[in-house]
Amino acid sequence: MKAMTRFLNISRKIGKISVIRAIRDGLVSMIPVLIIGAFALVLKTFPIEGYQDFIASFWDGALLHFFNFVYTVTFGVLSVYMTFSISRSSPNSSRPWKKRNCSTKWAATNIRATYILQRFR
């Protein structure tokens, strides 16, 4: 019981750090995108041969292309979504009593930084 109380106190202290709150809030706001992408992936790769033949031949593969498109739009660009989402929640988590309207500037700066770092990879 004492260890559990100590763990809870440590986790509360960590939860109050504004950077951790921004990351948490940004990841939580990405859950709908992740769910949509996961459903598209499951529907695209369902392991029944008859189903795979059906989605490959339905409207000349339009259904398969749709699932590929949804998967690519959600998981393929997930790093951009995460950058925008975390940076959007960053100013609000540092001063929750004072909502600032600079989230677009934060997002643009972080997306530019991500692009620059990707070029050096």
N, C-alpha and C positions, 0 to 999 in steps of 0.2 A: 504494500500500500504506500509506503514511504517513497519507493522508487517511482511509482506511478505519479504521485504528487509532484515529485521533482521533475519528472519528464514533462508534465503539464505546464509547470512554471517555465521551464526552458522553452517549450514550444510557444507559449504566449509571448515571451520576450522576443523570440525570433519573428513571430507573426506581427509584431508592432513595427518592425523595420520597414521603412517606406519602399525600399527597392523590392523586398520580398512581397509586399502587398501588391505592388504594381505588376510583378510577374504573375502572381496568383490570379489577380483580376483579369489580366490579359489572357491567360490560359483558360480561365473559366468562360470568358466571352467567346472563345474559339470552339467550344464544345459543339454547337450546332453545325459548324462547317465540318468538323471531324466526323460527326455522325452521318452527314450526307455523303461524304467521301467513303466512309466505311460501308454504307449500304450499296453504293455504286460498285465498290470493289467486290463485295459479296455477290451481287447480282451479275457482275461481269465474269467472275471465276467460279461460279457454282459448279461443284464437281460431278455433275450428271451429264453424260455424253449427249443424251437426247436434248437436254436443255441448251447445251452449248451449240448443238446443230441448229436448234430453233432460233436462238438469238443471232447466230451468224447468217441465217438465211432469211430472216424476217425483214421485209422491205429492203432486200439486198444488203443486209448487215447494218441497217440504220440503227437498230436497237443496240447492237454491240458498239457502234461508233458513239452513240449517245452515252453509254456507260463509260467508255474510254474518255470522252470529253469531260463528263462530270468528275471522274477520278483525277484527270489531269488538272482541272480547274481547282479542285479542292486540295489534293495532296501535292501536286506539282508546284503550286505557288504558295505552299503553306508557310515558307519562311517569310515571304512578304506580308502575308496576313498576320503572322505572329509579331513581326516587327511593328506593324501598324497598331495592332491591338495592345501590345505591351506599352508602346510609347504613348498611346492614347490614354491609357489608365495611369501612366506615370505621374503627370502633374496633379491629378486628383488624389493620389494616394499619399503624396508628400504633405499636403495640407488639405485634409478632407473638409475642414470648416470653411475653406476659401476656394470655391470652384474657379479655376482659371480657364480661359478660353484659348490656350496656346497649344492644345493637343495636336492641331494640324501642323504646326511648326515642328513639334517634337517628332511627329511621324515622318515628315519630309526629311528632317535631318537624319533620322535613323535609317530610312530607306536609302538615302545617298551614301551613308557610311557602309551599309550592307553591300551596295553596288561596288563601292571602291574596294572593299575587302574581297569581294568575289573576283575582281580583276587580278588580284595578286595571288590567287590560289593556284 
